Structure formats: structure tokens, C-alpha cells
Amino acid sequence: MEHIINDLVTLLQTKSPTGHTEEAITLVEKRFNDLGLLSYRTNKGALIATLEGQDSSQAITLSAHVDTLGAVVKEITGDGYLKLSQIGGYAWTTIEGEHVSIETINGTYYTGTVLTNVASSHVHGAKTNATERNEHTLQVRIDEKVFTKDDVLKLGIQVGDFVHLDPRTTVTDTGFIKSRHLDDKACVAALYAVAEHFVNTKTKPRYTTHFFISNYEEVGHGAASSIPSDTVEMIALDMAAPGTGQTSDEYSVTICTKDSSGPYDYGMKKRLIELAEANKINYKLDIYPYYGSDGSAALRAGHDVRVALIGPGVDSSHSYERTHKEAIFNTINLTIAYLQ
């Protein structure tokens, strides 16, 4: 698992908020090309890499998304702070106190911190706790000597500039990976490992397999287009969400049976369960009422494919997330078993 986790850490530390994913897509592209897979880009900038199967009459597509949560500058205040517009669906409370980097259009980076406009309890007293955290009360304090809007503009910072959330990636001796953006970079790393398995063992999956790395999943239309036309089945690999009322955990692969877009394919679910049990792969079954995937996007766009959804359990989704290497390992093994 060590090199898989190293791949994951490298990817986690590569900035890729939705709409600005070129660096991460290039990294993933090189990884697949180094394995000898042929790949191409879609017009939207997604990556599709292909592994030849024993049978090329039809194909299976595996998807994972490289785009992450983030923000852009919405407003520069008169006293030199930045107001934000969200990229992706996260609670404002989850980014309070987070370190960020602001990227200007010419590629200059400035650091900063997300704080409320009443951050000091010594100044604002009870108001600090009582203030709701939202787009109006949270702002970025820039680590530069700025006192006015003009001071900020002179740095080259403009409305629309990307604001990157610090992933703060840590790998513990006990096998946990703590980081922002495990959704869904943990699954991108898992797809590397799946492809690597077949290349290194000089074996082929039963059917030609496409690896679809999408770049607009967090805003809902990642795999809405460009699913390869020979695809008959699609498995979206995305994080599973442990929590109260859920069966998912940080050590298993979860087979999602239903989310906000409805139930996933029954036959595929049944086969995945049978394979997990036959291969002694730790798995869970779960339902996510506030969740959608690239599989959801493909179905809503009208693609005539059967779709399943699996992934490693990731605690505190869309916040400071955590998973365990066992969950990634189980996800890899179930995917390989399905392809064989």
C-alpha cells in the first residue's frame, strides 16, 4: 500500500478545485500513461484512459473525480478582506480557521486565513459565538500589509480569483489518512492501483475498461457527457460517508444502494455483494439521502448504461476528512474482482 498512499498524498497536495483542475489532470494522465494506457482528454477537460480487455465487444467504465471543493473571490471589502463564493456544497462552518492560498490570474499566490468578521472574543464578546457562519460573516484575512480595497487590488487579486483550501494532509502510523479532498482523490489513487494490478500481473480484465477521471463532479455535471460509447456498465468510485444512522465505516468498501438520484442497478449491486463475500473483502451496504455521484450525472444526462457506486468510507465528508488505508485497499480489491 505504501506507494499507493504516496500517490494519494501527491494528488492531495495538488490544487484542483472544480474549474481549475489542469495540474491534477496532467498528473493523473502521466500516471496512467506511465503504465502504458492510452488516454485522451474530453472537450470539458476530463481524462479517459483505456485498458484493453479480453473481450472488446463492450466495455466497463470506472469513474472517479479529481476536482475538489474550494472558493473564488466574490468581493474585496473596503478594509482589505476577501468575501468568498463557494465551489461545491460544504457548510461554511467547516472552513472557519482554515489556511488558504489566493491564486491571481498571473499565477502569483498569497496566503491567508478564513475567519469571521467578529473573530476576537476579547473585542466582540458573546457576539463571537452567537454570529452565524455564512458568506456574509466569513472572510479571508490576507497575509500582506493591506488596509484598503486598493491595497488588495495592487497585489493583483481580483474578483473571480481561486481561493484554495489547505489540504493539511497527514498519514498516521496507525494507517489513517487525514486531509481535505479525500473526496474523491482517494478513489483516483485506487484507480491507479487497479490499472497497475493488471499491467504488473500481465493480465487483462474480462472486458475493455475505461478509467474516466472527471473534473466537474462537485458541481453536478462531471460525467454528464463523454462516457465512451461502448460502455454497458459504469461503476462510480466515490467516497462513502460514515455517520449517525449509516452503516459505512473508515475500514470497509461501501456499496451504495441508493442516493438522492435513486437506486443504483440491482444486478450490479448483487454481483458486487457476491464478489465481496467470495473474496472475503470487508464491505458495507448504505444509503445516502444527500449524495450524488458521477453515476447520477451520467444517468440524468441520458446515458444508456447500468450504474453502481462504491467507495472507501471517509469520515467528516466535505470537512476535514479522514479514511484508513484498509478502506482504500478493500475498494481496490472489490474493483479488481469485478473486472476479472
Phi, psi and chi 1 to 4 in degrees:
 res  aa     phi    psi   chi1   chi2   chi3   chi4
   1 MET       -  -16.9  -76.3  -68.3  -67.5      -
   2 GLU   -59.3  -46.7 -175.5  176.0   -8.0      -
   3 HIS   -71.2  -27.2   79.3  -79.4      -      -
   4 ILE   -66.1  -43.3  -62.6  169.4      -      -
   5 ILE   -66.1  -37.5  -60.4  -55.8      -      -
   6 ASN   -62.6  -41.1  -71.4  -20.3      -      -
   7 ASP   -58.7  -44.4  -78.2  -21.1      -      -
   8 LEU   -62.8  -45.3  173.2   56.5      -      -
   9 VAL   -61.0  -43.8  169.4      -      -      -
  10 THR   -58.7  -44.1  -60.1      -      -      -
  11 LEU   -67.6  -40.5 -169.8   55.3      -      -
  12 LEU   -61.6  -32.3  -72.2  166.0      -      -
  13 GLN   -87.2    1.7  -66.9  173.4  -17.1      -
  14 THR   -97.9  119.8  -57.1      -      -      -
  15 LYS   -66.0  133.3  -61.8  175.7  176.3   63.3
  16 SER  -160.1   55.1   59.1      -      -      -
  17 PRO   -64.1  152.9   27.0  -35.6      -      -
  18 THR   -50.7  130.4  -53.6      -      -      -
  19 GLY    96.0   -7.1      -      -      -      -
  20 HIS  -149.1   63.2 -168.3   16.0      -      -
  21 THR  -113.9    8.0   57.1      -      -      -
  22 GLU   -56.5  -44.3  174.9   62.2   26.2      -
  23 GLU   -61.8  -43.2 -174.6  179.4   -3.0      -
  24 ALA   -71.0  -40.1      -      -      -      -
  25 ILE   -61.5  -41.1  -73.4  -73.8      -      -
  26 THR   -62.7  -40.4  -61.5      -      -      -
  27 LEU   -61.8  -47.0  178.8   66.9      -      -
  28 VAL   -66.0  -41.6  176.8      -      -      -
  29 GLU   -57.0  -45.7 -178.2  178.6   48.9      -
  30 LYS   -63.3  -38.6 -176.9 -180.0 -173.9  -55.1
  31 ARG   -62.6  -45.3 -171.8   71.9  174.0   83.8
  32 PHE   -68.7  -41.3  -80.3  122.0      -      -
  33 ASN   -64.4  -35.3  -70.5  -11.4      -      -
  34 ASP   -62.6  -26.6  -74.0  -12.2      -      -
  35 LEU   -82.1   -6.8  -69.8  172.4      -      -
  36 GLY    94.7    7.3      -      -      -      -
  37 LEU   -80.3  141.3  -85.1   64.8      -      -
  38 LEU   -80.1  140.9  -63.2  176.7      -      -
  39 SER  -143.1  162.4   65.9      -      -      -
  40 TYR  -151.6  163.9   64.2   92.4      -      -
  41 ARG  -102.4  144.7  -54.8  -80.8 -169.7   98.6
  42 THR   -84.0  169.2   70.4      -      -      -
  43 ASN   -61.0  -30.4  -73.0  -28.3      -      -
  44 LYS   -79.5   -6.9  -81.4  170.0   55.3  175.0
  45 GLY    96.5    4.4      -      -      -      -
  46 ALA   -72.6  162.6      -      -      -      -
  47 LEU  -113.3  135.2  175.6   71.1      -      -
  48 ILE  -126.9  119.4  -61.4  176.1      -      -
  49 ALA  -116.3  144.9      -      -      -      -
  50 THR  -125.1  134.8  -60.9      -      -      -
  51 LEU  -114.2  121.3 -177.3   64.8      -      -
  52 GLU   -64.9  138.0 -176.5 -177.9   -7.6      -
  53 GLY  -105.1  174.5      -      -      -      -
  54 GLN   -64.6  -32.8  -59.9  169.2   39.9      -
  55 ASP  -122.8  119.4 -176.5  -18.0      -      -
  56 SER  -102.7   11.2   60.7      -      -      -
  57 SER   -73.2  -20.4   64.6      -      -      -
  58 GLN  -152.8  169.2   58.2 -172.0   24.6      -
  59 ALA  -139.2  158.8      -      -      -      -
  60 ILE  -112.1  136.0  -67.2  174.5      -      -
  61 THR  -111.1  128.7  -69.8      -      -      -
  62 LEU  -106.8  130.2  -53.8  174.5      -      -
  63 SER  -120.1  149.7   73.6      -      -      -
  64 ALA  -153.0  154.1      -      -      -      -
  65 HIS  -114.0  139.8   66.3   91.3      -      -
  66 VAL   -95.9  -14.4   77.5      -      -      -
  67 ASP   -77.2  150.7   62.1  -53.5      -      -
  68 THR  -129.7  175.0   68.7      -      -      -
  69 LEU   -66.7  160.5  -54.5  173.9      -      -
  70 GLY   179.2 -153.6      -      -      -      -
  71 ALA  -161.2  165.5      -      -      -      -
  72 VAL  -130.2  160.5  -63.5      -      -      -
  73 VAL   -69.8  122.9  176.0      -      -      -
  74 LYS   -96.2  -35.5  178.7 -174.0  179.7  -64.6
  75 GLU  -155.7  144.9  176.1 -171.1  -11.5      -
  76 ILE  -107.2  119.6  -56.7  170.3      -      -
  77 THR   -78.5  164.0   68.0      -      -      -
  78 GLY   -61.7  -27.0      -      -      -      -
  79 ASP  -100.6   16.3   52.9   -5.5      -      -
  80 GLY    90.4   20.1      -      -      -      -
  81 TYR  -101.9  167.5  -72.1   82.1      -      -
  82 LEU  -114.7  130.0  -54.8  178.4      -      -
  83 LYS   -92.6  151.9  -61.4  -70.9 -171.1 -179.0
  84 LEU  -117.7  152.3  -59.9  176.1      -      -
  85 SER  -116.8  129.3  176.2      -      -      -
  86 GLN   -71.3  147.8  -71.1 -177.7  -31.5      -
  87 ILE  -113.5  113.6  -64.4  173.9      -      -
  88 GLY    91.5  170.3      -      -      -      -
  89 GLY  -102.4   96.3      -      -      -      -
  90 TYR  -133.9  158.2   53.4   89.1      -      -
  91 ALA   -76.6  137.4      -      -      -      -
  92 TRP   -58.6  -31.6  -74.5  102.8      -      -
  93 THR   -61.8  -24.3   54.0      -      -      -
  94 THR   -77.6   -9.3   62.9      -      -      -
  95 ILE  -112.9    1.1   66.1  167.6      -      -
  96 GLU   -62.2  130.4 -177.3  178.9    2.0      -
  97 GLY    84.7   -2.8      -      -      -      -
  98 GLU   -76.2  142.1 -171.4   58.6  -88.7      -
  99 HIS   -77.0  142.0  -68.8 -178.0      -      -
 100 VAL  -136.2  164.2  -60.6      -      -      -
 101 SER  -127.3  133.6   55.5      -      -      -
 102 ILE   -99.2  124.8  -54.6  104.9      -      -
 103 GLU  -105.8  119.3 -179.6 -177.6   -1.4      -
 104 THR   -81.3  168.2   69.0      -      -      -
 105 ILE   -64.8  -23.3 -161.9   69.5      -      -
 106 ASN   -94.3    9.3   64.8    8.2      -      -
 107 GLY    89.7    8.8      -      -      -      -
 108 THR   -82.6  141.0  -58.5      -      -      -
 109 TYR  -113.5  139.1  -73.6   89.9      -      -
 110 TYR  -126.3  141.4  -63.0   97.1      -      -
 111 THR   -91.9  163.2   61.7      -      -      -
 112 GLY  -169.7 -177.2      -      -      -      -
 113 THR  -138.3  139.2  -51.8      -      -      -
 114 VAL   -85.9  123.2 -179.8      -      -      -
 115 LEU  -139.6  162.2  -60.8  164.8      -      -
 116 THR   -78.8  163.9   69.9      -      -      -
 117 ASN   -79.5    2.6   54.2    9.5      -      -
 118 VAL  -132.4   48.6  -71.1      -      -      -
 119 ALA   -69.5  -31.4      -      -      -      -
 120 SER   -87.7  115.3  174.5      -      -      -
 121 SER   -69.1  -24.2   58.7      -      -      -
 122 HIS   -71.1  -21.8  -71.1  104.2      -      -
 123 VAL   -97.4  -42.6  174.4      -      -      -
 124 HIS  -106.5   -6.8  -58.4  -75.3      -      -
 125 GLY    60.3 -134.5      -      -      -      -
 126 ALA   -62.6  -21.9      -      -      -      -
 127 LYS   -61.9  -28.3 -166.4  173.9 -178.1 -179.6
 128 THR   -60.3  -45.3  -61.3      -      -      -
 129 ASN   -76.4  -35.6  -80.2  -26.8      -      -
 130 ALA   -76.7  -19.0      -      -      -      -
 131 THR   -72.0  129.3  -62.9      -      -      -
 132 GLU   -68.1  141.2 -177.8 -178.8   -7.3      -
 133 ARG   -91.5  115.3  -85.7   55.8  174.3  167.7
 134 ASN  -155.5 -172.3   56.8   39.8      -      -
 135 GLU   -66.4  -17.2   66.8  -89.2   29.4      -
 136 HIS   -89.1  -29.4  -55.0  -63.7      -      -
 137 THR  -102.9  -17.7   60.8      -      -      -
 138 LEU   -94.5  142.0  -75.2  175.9      -      -
 139 GLN  -152.2  162.7   55.8 -168.4   14.0      -
 140 VAL   -99.7  124.5  174.7      -      -      -
 141 ARG   -89.6  114.5  179.6 -173.4   64.7 -163.5
 142 ILE   -82.3  139.4  -51.4  168.1      -      -
 143 ASP   -84.3   57.1  -61.6  -32.7      -      -
 144 GLU  -143.6  159.9  -62.1  -70.9  -29.2      -
 145 LYS   -77.5   87.1  -76.7 -172.1  174.9 -178.4
 146 VAL  -126.2  137.1  -70.0      -      -      -
 147 PHE  -127.8  -15.2  -54.1   97.6      -      -
 148 THR  -138.9  168.6   66.7      -      -      -
 149 LYS   -60.3  -40.5  179.3  176.5  179.7  178.4
 150 ASP   -63.1  -36.1  -77.3  -16.5      -      -
 151 ASP   -60.1  -40.4  -70.5  -21.5      -      -
 152 VAL   -69.0  -44.9  176.2      -      -      -
 153 LEU   -59.7  -34.9  -69.2  171.0      -      -
 154 LYS   -66.3  -22.8  -73.1  173.9 -176.3  175.7
 155 LEU   -73.0  -16.8  -64.9  174.5      -      -
 156 GLY    97.9    3.1      -      -      -      -
 157 ILE   -78.1  132.5  -64.3  172.7      -      -
 158 GLN  -134.0  163.7  -54.8  176.5   63.6      -
 159 VAL   -58.3  135.3  168.6      -      -      -
 160 GLY    96.1  -11.3      -      -      -      -
 161 ASP   -65.7  143.8  -76.1  -13.8      -      -
 162 PHE   -74.4  140.7  -81.5   87.9      -      -
 163 VAL  -118.5  112.1  178.2      -      -      -
 164 HIS   -93.2  131.9  -56.3  -80.9      -      -
 165 LEU   -82.2  131.3  -56.9  173.7      -      -
 166 ASP   -64.0  122.1 -174.1  -13.4      -      -
 167 PRO   -68.9  -26.5   24.3  -33.8      -      -
 168 ARG    49.9   53.1  -70.8 -171.8  -73.2  128.3
 169 THR   -74.6  130.2  -56.6      -      -      -
 170 THR  -137.4  133.6  -60.6      -      -      -
 171 VAL  -111.2  122.9 -179.9      -      -      -
 172 THR   -92.2  160.9   73.2      -      -      -
 173 ASP   -65.4  -17.5  -67.3  -21.5      -      -
 174 THR   -92.6    7.0   52.0      -      -      -
 175 GLY    94.3    5.7      -      -      -      -
 176 PHE   -88.2  146.2  -71.6   99.4      -      -
 177 ILE  -116.2  117.8  -56.1   97.1      -      -
 178 LYS  -109.6  127.0  -56.7 -169.7  -66.8 -175.1
 179 SER  -176.1  153.8 -177.8      -      -      -
 180 ARG   -72.0  158.1  -70.5 -169.3 -179.6  -85.5
 181 HIS    72.9   15.1  -45.8  -40.2      -      -
 182 LEU   -59.0  -29.2  -73.0  168.4      -      -
 183 ASP   -83.0   99.9  173.2   21.3      -      -
 184 ASP  -131.1   29.1 -174.4   35.0      -      -
 185 LYS   -70.5  -22.3  -68.8 -179.7  175.8 -179.3
 186 ALA   -61.1  -36.5      -      -      -      -
 187 CYS   -79.6  -30.4  -70.5      -      -      -
 188 VAL   -62.6  -44.2  175.3      -      -      -
 189 ALA   -63.1  -35.5      -      -      -      -
 190 ALA   -63.7  -39.1      -      -      -      -
 191 LEU   -66.7  -37.3  -70.8 -171.7      -      -
 192 TYR   -51.2  -50.0  -70.9  164.3      -      -
 193 ALA   -65.6  -36.5      -      -      -      -
 194 VAL   -63.1  -49.0  170.0      -      -      -
 195 ALA   -61.7  -42.4      -      -      -      -
 196 GLU   -61.2  -37.5 -172.2  176.0   56.7      -
 197 HIS   -56.9  -49.1  165.0   81.4      -      -
 198 PHE   -69.7  -36.9  -73.4  100.9      -      -
 199 VAL   -66.6  -47.2  170.8      -      -      -
 200 ASN   -71.0  -30.8  -72.3  -10.0      -      -
 201 THR   -89.0   -1.3   58.9      -      -      -
 202 LYS    54.4   40.4  -64.5 -178.7  171.0   56.8
 203 THR  -117.9  167.4   58.3      -      -      -
 204 LYS  -122.2  145.3  -67.3 -178.3  178.2 -179.0
 205 PRO   -65.8  162.9   24.4  -32.6      -      -
 206 ARG   -59.9  -43.9 -178.0  175.6  178.3 -174.9
 207 TYR  -119.1  152.5  -63.1  105.1      -      -
 208 THR   -49.4  135.5  -67.0      -      -      -
 209 THR  -124.0  128.3  -59.2      -      -      -
 210 HIS  -103.2  135.3  -56.7  -66.2      -      -
 211 PHE  -103.8  109.7  -61.5   86.3      -      -
 212 PHE  -101.8  109.3 -171.8  113.3      -      -
 213 ILE  -101.6  102.9  -51.6  -59.1      -      -
 214 SER   -88.0  162.2   74.1      -      -      -
 215 ASN  -133.5   11.3   57.3  -22.6      -      -
 216 TYR  -136.3   27.2  -79.3   95.9      -      -
 217 GLU   -66.9  -40.1 -167.0  -84.5  -14.7      -
 218 GLU   -64.4  -16.9  -69.0  -67.7    0.1      -
 219 VAL  -110.5    9.5  -66.9      -      -      -
 220 GLY    99.9   -6.7      -      -      -      -
 221 HIS  -127.4   26.4   60.8   83.6      -      -
 222 GLY   -54.9  -56.3      -      -      -      -
 223 ALA  -106.0   27.4      -      -      -      -
 224 ALA   -71.1  -17.3      -      -      -      -
 225 SER  -138.3  163.8   62.0      -      -      -
 226 SER    73.6   15.4  -56.6      -      -      -
 227 ILE   -62.9  127.0  -59.8  -63.9      -      -
 228 PRO   -52.5  138.5  -29.7   37.7      -      -
 229 SER   -66.3  -20.7   59.6      -      -      -
 230 ASP   -86.9    4.5   55.5   -6.0      -      -
 231 THR   -72.2  129.5  -58.2      -      -      -
 232 VAL  -112.3  -28.2  -65.3      -      -      -
 233 GLU  -132.6  143.1  -67.8 -175.4  -13.4      -
 234 MET  -131.1  131.9  174.3  179.8  177.4      -
 235 ILE  -114.9  116.3  -59.4 -179.3      -      -
 236 ALA   -84.7  123.7      -      -      -      -
 237 LEU   -99.2  114.8  -83.7   72.2      -      -
 238 ASP  -149.0  162.7 -150.1  -26.9      -      -
 239 MET   -63.9  145.3   55.9  128.7 -153.8      -
 240 ALA   -95.4  152.6      -      -      -      -
 241 ALA  -117.7   97.2      -      -      -      -
 242 PRO   -66.3  156.1  -17.5   30.7      -      -
 243 GLY   161.3 -179.5      -      -      -      -
 244 THR   -59.1  128.8  -57.0      -      -      -
 245 GLY    84.8   -1.5      -      -      -      -
 246 GLN  -107.4  157.6  -54.0  -60.2  133.7      -
 247 THR   -97.5  -16.4   61.9      -      -      -
 248 SER   -61.7  150.2  -57.2      -      -      -
 249 ASP  -139.7  177.2   62.7   36.2      -      -
 250 GLU   -83.8    5.9  -63.8  173.8   77.6      -
 251 TYR  -119.2   -8.0  -45.8  101.5      -      -
 252 SER  -117.9  163.8  -52.2      -      -      -
 253 VAL   -88.9  134.9   55.9      -      -      -
 254 THR  -102.7  135.6  -67.3      -      -      -
 255 ILE   -99.4  110.0  -57.6  166.6      -      -
 256 CYS   -81.9  121.9  177.6      -      -      -
 257 THR   -89.8  -24.3   67.1      -      -      -
 258 LYS  -162.0  142.3  177.9 -176.8  178.7  -66.9
 259 ASP  -136.4 -158.9   64.1   14.0      -      -
 260 SER   -64.7  -18.3   64.8      -      -      -
 261 SER   -90.0   -3.6   62.1      -      -      -
 262 GLY   113.5 -173.9      -      -      -      -
 263 PRO   -74.3  147.5   26.1  -32.9      -      -
 264 TYR   -87.5  172.0  -74.1   92.3      -      -
 265 ASP   -57.8  126.9 -175.0   81.3      -      -
 266 TYR   -67.5  -43.6 -180.0   79.2      -      -
 267 GLY   -63.5  -40.6      -      -      -      -
 268 MET   -67.2  -41.2  -66.7  179.8   72.5      -
 269 LYS   -58.2  -44.8  177.0 -174.6   77.8  170.2
 270 LYS   -63.2  -43.2 -174.0  175.1 -179.9 -179.4
 271 ARG   -64.8  -40.1  -87.9 -177.2  -77.4  155.0
 272 LEU   -62.9  -41.7  -74.5  162.0      -      -
 273 ILE   -62.7  -46.6  -67.4  169.5      -      -
 274 GLU   -61.1  -41.8  -69.8  170.1  -11.7      -
 275 LEU   -66.6  -41.1  -74.6  165.5      -      -
 276 ALA   -61.5  -43.4      -      -      -      -
 277 GLU   -70.2  -40.8  -67.3 -178.3  -11.6      -
 278 ALA   -66.8  -32.0      -      -      -      -
 279 ASN  -101.1    9.3  -70.0  -82.7      -      -
 280 LYS    54.1   45.4  -64.6 -179.3  171.3   52.7
 281 ILE   -95.9  126.4  -63.0  167.7      -      -
 282 ASN   -67.5  122.4  -70.5  -27.7      -      -
 283 TYR  -140.8  160.6   78.0   97.2      -      -
 284 LYS  -132.1  157.6  -57.1  -68.7 -176.7 -176.6
 285 LEU  -111.4  137.8  -61.7  170.6      -      -
 286 ASP  -153.2  166.5 -141.1  -22.3      -      -
 287 ILE  -130.8  138.7  -69.6  171.7      -      -
 288 TYR  -126.6  104.1  -56.3  120.2      -      -
 289 PRO   -71.7  -19.0   24.2  -32.8      -      -
 290 TYR  -117.0   39.4  -51.8  111.0      -      -
 291 TYR  -135.2  143.8 -173.7  115.0      -      -
 292 GLY  -141.0  162.3      -      -      -      -
 293 SER  -137.4  177.8   71.4      -      -      -
 294 ASP   -64.5  -27.5  -90.4  -31.5      -      -
 295 GLY   -64.0  -40.8      -      -      -      -
 296 SER   -60.3  -44.5  -50.7      -      -      -
 297 ALA   -62.6  -41.8      -      -      -      -
 298 ALA   -63.8  -42.8      -      -      -      -
 299 LEU   -67.7  -43.4  -69.2  170.8      -      -
 300 ARG   -64.8  -28.9  -75.2 -175.7  170.6  128.0
 301 ALA   -78.6   -7.4      -      -      -      -
 302 GLY    97.7   12.2      -      -      -      -
 303 HIS   -68.0  133.5  -71.5  -76.9      -      -
 304 ASP   -89.6   73.7 -176.5   19.1      -      -
 305 VAL  -136.5  154.8  -65.7      -      -      -
 306 ARG   -87.4  140.2  -62.7 -176.9  -68.6  -85.1
 307 VAL  -130.6  137.0  178.0      -      -      -
 308 ALA  -127.0  162.8      -      -      -      -
 309 LEU  -134.8  124.7  170.3   62.6      -      -
 310 ILE  -136.7  164.3   66.8  171.8      -      -
 311 GLY   173.0  165.2      -      -      -      -
 312 PRO   -74.8  147.2   29.1  -34.7      -      -
 313 GLY   -67.4  127.6      -      -      -      -
 314 VAL  -125.5  111.8  173.2      -      -      -
 315 ASP   -72.9  149.0 -171.3   58.0      -      -
 316 SER    57.7   50.6  -58.2      -      -      -
 317 SER   -57.4  142.8   61.1      -      -      -
 318 HIS    61.6   23.1  -76.7 -161.5      -      -
 319 SER  -133.2 -145.1 -177.9      -      -      -
 320 TYR   -85.8  101.8 -174.8   57.6      -      -
 321 GLU   -88.0  164.6  -60.3  166.9  -21.2      -
 322 ARG  -151.0  139.9 -170.6 -176.7   77.1  165.7
 323 THR  -139.2  179.2 -168.8      -      -      -
 324 HIS  -123.0  149.2 -165.5  -83.9      -      -
 325 LYS   -59.7  -25.4   63.5 -177.6 -178.4 -178.0
 326 GLU   -64.0  -36.7  -70.4  176.9    9.8      -
 327 ALA   -66.3  -39.8      -      -      -      -
 328 ILE   -66.6  -43.5  -60.3  172.9      -      -
 329 PHE   -59.5  -45.0 -174.1   65.0      -      -
 330 ASN   -66.4  -34.5  -74.8  -45.6      -      -
 331 THR   -65.6  -43.5  -59.8      -      -      -
 332 ILE   -60.2  -47.2  -66.9  165.9      -      -
 333 ASN   -65.5  -39.1  -76.5  -15.3      -      -
 334 LEU   -68.4  -37.9 -177.6   55.0      -      -
 335 THR   -65.4  -44.0  -54.4      -      -      -
 336 ILE   -62.0  -44.8  -70.1  170.4      -      -
 337 ALA   -59.2  -40.0      -      -      -      -
 338 TYR   -66.2  -42.0 -164.2   86.7      -      -
 339 LEU   -70.1  -29.6  -65.4  178.1      -      -
 340 GLN   -73.4      -  -71.3  174.1  -30.0      -
